[in-house]
Amino acid sequence: MPVIDYKCPNCGSGMVFNGRTGALTCQGCGRQDNIEQLPDPLTQQSFSESRGRGYHCNSCGAEVMADAEMTATVCSFCGTAVVLGDRLTGNLAPAKVLPFLISKEEAMAAFRKWCRNGLLTPDGFMTADRVKGITGVYVPFWLYELHNRVEVHGHATKVRTYTRGDYQYTETQHFAIYRKLRLNYVNLPIDASHKMSDDLMDKLEPFPYERLKGFKSPYLAGYTADKYSYDDRELLPRAKEKIRSYIESSISSSVSGYTSVSFTNKQIDTTPKRADYCLIPVWMVKYDYNRSEYLFAMNGQTGKVVGKPPLSKAKVSAWFAGVSGVTLLSLKLISWMMGGGFL
């Protein structure tokens, strides 16, 4: 059977992962099992792909509603947490998982607080009472280790101005610039799901990678999870582009102290050392406001919320009016201090 569920040895109720305790927890009697000490059903069973047969819940026999990318979900009929084992083996087996730390209740509380802090959002939005749904999703990421050999050539100047007698002099020194750098980046995250907005996922960073665990399927129990849509080779160009700004910043800092710098040649050779397939925890929040649906994402470890809320036209106008008023008052004060008087 390609479907895995987790039953309590004491009472037979379904078990789910509890982020706060880090344990597989029974929803009936409260029993808690240390996942790191549990055998993983994925390593104890052999799985063949469920071609065209669909998946069925082991508890109620109902068909498990899962799209082509889904690897874990909850039975829509009886609520049992299920893992689709055949989608987590072979090349689809994650190397690591960053477990959820924030519970659904904590995520809702954090989201409501975030909504209340929106200075330019409508009052109706700030109440956070129109949440259509909140779903815990393990999003597939590739964590890259990229080594970079950087060589740059250029020209720099140092300009010094000084006065001698009745004359002012400007002295310009010219320098040939050469820098050779070795820049290595580890745990560079690139989301690998076509469902997720790259921009939204990038803004959720940073993730606490020191809390990564070796992958075990019980960490998925009670949550939704997806397999990767793109492999590490397909996403390598995006990973290289993502570190470009870091490399440029390192180059600039290596030639500080000059009046001007211009580069005549830059050579950047990037070598991928490894790419680990990992699952990262994200709370996805759907919010219905004024006949429009808004999607927000929350880091399942840190509680950081990202997304574009609606803006209140009245509050934005008032803000601009306030800024304009302060600017005008500042200009008048400057004019008065310079002897111009108030207008």
C-alpha positions in Angstrom: 0.0 0.0 0.0 1.5 3.4 -1.0 -0.5 5.2 1.8 1.1 5.5 5.3 -0.8 6.7 8.3 0.2 6.8 12.0 -1.9 5.0 14.6 -1.5 5.3 18.4 -0.3 2.0 19.9 -2.4 2.7 23.0 -5.8 3.6 21.6 -5.6 3.3 17.9 -6.4 7.0 17.2 -4.6 9.0 14.6 -1.2 10.6 15.5 0.1 13.9 14.1 3.4 15.8 14.5 3.4 18.4 17.2 5.9 21.2 16.4 6.2 22.5 20.0 7.1 19.2 21.5 8.8 17.8 18.4 6.9 14.5 19.0 4.4 12.4 17.1 1.3 13.0 19.3 -1.9 11.0 19.6 -5.1 13.1 19.1 -7.0 10.7 21.4 -5.0 9.8 24.5 -2.2 12.3 24.1 0.6 9.7 23.8 3.9 11.3 22.5 6.6 9.4 20.6 10.0 10.8 19.8 10.3 10.8 16.0 14.0 10.4 16.1 13.6 7.1 18.0 10.8 5.8 15.8 11.4 3.5 12.8 10.3 5.2 9.6 7.6 3.2 7.6 9.3 4.5 4.4 12.4 2.4 5.2 10.4 -0.6 6.4 8.1 -1.0 3.4 8.5 -1.2 -0.4 6.5 1.1 -2.5 5.5 1.0 -6.1 3.9 4.0 -7.9 0.1 4.1 -7.7 -0.5 4.3 -11.5 -4.1 5.3 -12.2 -5.4 3.5 -9.1 -5.5 6.5 -6.8 -4.9 6.4 -3.1 -7.3 5.2 -0.4 -7.4 6.0 3.3 -6.4 3.1 5.5 -8.9 4.2 8.2 -12.1 4.8 6.2 -11.4 3.5 2.8 -12.3 6.8 1.1 -10.3 8.0 -1.9 -7.5 10.4 -0.8 -7.8 13.6 -2.7 -4.3 14.5 -3.8 -2.9 16.3 -6.9 0.1 15.1 -8.8 2.6 17.0 -6.6 1.2 16.2 -3.2 3.1 13.8 -0.9 1.2 14.3 2.3 -2.3 15.4 3.2 -5.3 14.7 5.4 -8.2 12.5 4.5 -11.1 14.8 3.6 -13.6 12.3 5.0 -12.2 11.1 8.4 -9.4 13.6 9.0 -6.6 10.9 9.2 -3.2 12.2 8.4 -1.8 10.3 5.4 1.6 10.2 3.6 1.9 9.0 0.0 4.9 6.7 0.4 5.6 6.1 -3.3 6.2 9.8 -3.8 8.9 10.0 -1.2 11.2 7.3 -2.3 14.1 7.0 -4.7 15.0 10.4 -6.4 11.9 11.9 -4.6 13.2 11.1 -1.1 14.1 14.4 0.8 17.4 14.5 2.5 16.3 16.9 5.3 13.3 18.5 6.8 12.8 21.7 8.8 9.9 20.7 11.1 7.1 23.1 11.9 7.6 24.9 15.2 4.6 27.2 15.2 1.2 25.6 15.7 -1.9 26.5 13.7 -3.4 28.4 16.7 -0.1 30.3 17.2 0.0 31.0 13.4 -3.5 32.5 13.5 -2.7 34.6 16.5 0.5 35.9 14.9 -1.3 36.6 11.6 -4.0 38.6 13.5 -1.3 40.6 15.2 0.4 41.3 11.9 -2.9 42.5 10.4 -3.5 44.9 13.3 0.0 46.5 12.7 -0.9 47.5 9.1 -0.7 51.3 9.3 -2.1 51.9 5.8 -4.5 48.9 5.6 -8.3 49.3 5.8 -9.8 49.1 9.3 -11.9 46.1 8.1 -8.8 44.2 7.1 -7.1 44.9 10.4 -9.7 42.9 12.3 -8.5 39.7 10.6 -11.9 38.1 10.8 -12.2 37.1 7.1 -9.6 34.3 7.0 -10.9 31.7 4.6 -8.3 29.0 5.5 -4.9 28.4 6.9 -2.9 25.4 5.8 0.5 24.1 6.9 2.5 23.2 3.9 6.0 21.6 3.6 7.3 23.4 0.6 10.1 21.6 -1.4 13.4 23.5 -1.6 16.8 22.8 -2.9 19.6 24.0 -0.5 22.7 24.7 -2.6 26.4 24.9 -1.7 28.0 27.0 -4.4 31.7 27.8 -4.6 32.8 30.9 -6.6 36.1 31.9 -8.1 36.1 35.6 -8.8 38.6 37.7 -10.6 38.2 41.4 -11.4 40.3 44.0 -13.2 39.6 47.7 -13.1 40.7 51.3 -12.6 40.4 53.4 -9.5 41.2 56.9 -8.5 41.9 58.8 -5.3 41.2 62.5 -5.4 42.6 65.0 -2.9 41.9 68.7 -2.9 44.0 71.2 -0.9 44.8 74.9 -0.7 48.3 76.4 -0.9 48.6 80.1 -0.7 46.0 81.7 -3.0 45.5 78.6 -5.1 43.4 75.5 -4.7 44.8 72.2 -6.1 43.2 69.0 -7.0 45.4 65.9 -7.0 44.2 62.7 -8.7 46.0 59.4 -8.3 45.3 56.5 -10.6 45.4 52.8 -9.7 45.1 49.6 -11.6 42.8 47.3 -9.6 43.0 43.5 -9.4 41.1 41.3 -7.0 41.0 37.5 -6.7 38.2 36.2 -4.4 37.0 32.9 -3.2 33.4 33.1 -2.1 31.5 30.0 -0.9 27.8 30.0 -0.1 26.0 27.2 1.8 22.3 26.5 2.4 21.2 28.8 -0.4 17.5 28.2 -0.6 15.6 27.9 -3.9 12.0 26.8 -3.8 11.2 24.0 -6.2 7.4 24.1 -6.3 5.6 25.6 -9.3 2.6 26.3 -7.0 4.6 28.8 -4.9 5.5 32.4 -5.8 9.3 32.7 -5.9 9.1 36.2 -4.6 6.9 35.2 -1.7 9.2 32.3 -0.7 12.3 34.5 -1.0 10.8 37.0 1.4 10.2 34.3 4.1 14.0 34.0 4.6 15.9 33.5 6.7 15.2 30.0 7.9 17.0 28.5 10.9 19.0 25.8 9.1 20.6 24.7 12.4 17.3 23.1 13.2 17.2 20.9 10.1 16.6 17.2 10.7 17.3 14.1 8.7 14.1 13.4 6.8 11.5 11.0 8.5 8.0 10.8 7.2 6.3 11.2 10.6 7.3 14.9 10.5 4.7 15.3 7.8 1.8 13.8 9.7 -1.0 16.3 9.9 0.3 18.7 7.3 0.3 19.0 3.5 3.5 18.4 1.6 4.5 18.6 -2.0 7.3 17.0 -4.0 9.6 19.1 -6.1 8.5 20.3 -9.5 12.0 21.2 -10.7 15.2 19.3 -10.0 18.5 21.0 -8.8 19.9 21.2 -12.3 16.9 23.1 -13.6 17.1 25.6 -10.8 20.8 26.1 -10.8 20.6 29.2 -13.0 18.2 30.9 -10.5 20.6 30.0 -7.7 23.5 31.6 -9.5 21.4 34.7 -10.1 20.4 34.9 -6.5 24.0 35.1 -5.2 25.0 37.6 -7.8 24.1 40.6 -5.6 26.1 39.0 -2.7 29.1 38.6 -5.0 28.8 42.2 -6.3 28.7 43.4 -2.7 31.8 41.4 -1.8 33.7 42.8 -4.8 32.7 46.4 -3.9 33.8 46.0 -0.3 37.1 44.7 -1.5 37.9 47.9 -3.3 36.7 50.4 -0.7 38.7 53.6 0.1 38.9 55.0 -3.4 37.1 58.1 -4.8 35.9 56.2 -7.9 36.2 52.6 -9.2 35.4 51.3 -12.6 35.7 47.6 -13.6 37.0 46.7 -17.0 36.6 42.9 -16.6 34.8 40.5 -14.2 35.1 36.8 -14.3 32.8 34.7 -12.0 33.1 30.9 -12.1 30.5 29.2 -10.0 30.8 25.5 -9.1 27.9 23.7 -7.5 29.3 21.4 -4.8 26.0 19.9 -3.6 22.2 20.4 -3.5 20.1 18.9 -0.8 16.4 18.3 -1.3 14.6 19.6 1.8 11.1 20.4 3.0 10.6 23.8 4.6 7.5 24.7 6.8 5.2 27.4 5.5 1.7 28.4 6.7 -0.4 29.6 3.8 -3.2 32.0 4.7 -6.1 32.8 2.4 -7.9 36.0 3.3 -11.2 37.2 1.7 -11.6 41.0 1.8 -13.9 43.2 -0.2 -14.7 40.4 -2.8 -11.0 39.8 -3.4 -8.8 36.9 -2.2 -5.4 37.7 -0.7 -2.7 35.1 -0.1 -0.1 35.4 2.6 2.7 33.1 3.7 4.2 32.7 7.2 7.5 31.1 8.1 6.6 28.0 10.0 9.6 28.4 12.3 10.0 32.1 12.9 6.4 33.5 12.3 7.5 36.0 9.7 4.5 37.0 7.5 4.8 38.2 3.9 2.3 39.2 1.3 0.6 42.3 -0.1 -2.4 43.5 2.0 -5.0 45.9 0.6 -4.3 49.6 1.1 -6.8 52.2 2.4 -7.0 55.1 0.0 -8.1 57.4 2.8 -5.1 56.4 5.0 -2.6 56.7 2.1 -3.9 60.2 1.3 -3.7 61.2 4.9 -0.2 59.8 5.1 0.9 61.8 2.0 -0.8 64.9 3.3 1.1 64.5 6.6 4.4 64.0 4.9 3.8 67.0 2.7 2.9 69.2 5.7 6.0 68.2 7.6 8.1 68.8 4.5 6.6 72.2 3.9 7.1 73.2 7.6 10.7 72.1 7.4 11.3 74.2 4.4 9.8 77.2 6.1 11.9 76.7 9.1 15.1 76.5 7.0 14.0 79.6 5.1 13.5 81.4 8.5 16.8 80.3 9.8 18.5 81.6 6.7 16.9 85.0 7.2 14.1 84.6 4.7 11.3 84.8 7.2 8.0 82.8 7.1 5.9 82.9 4.0 
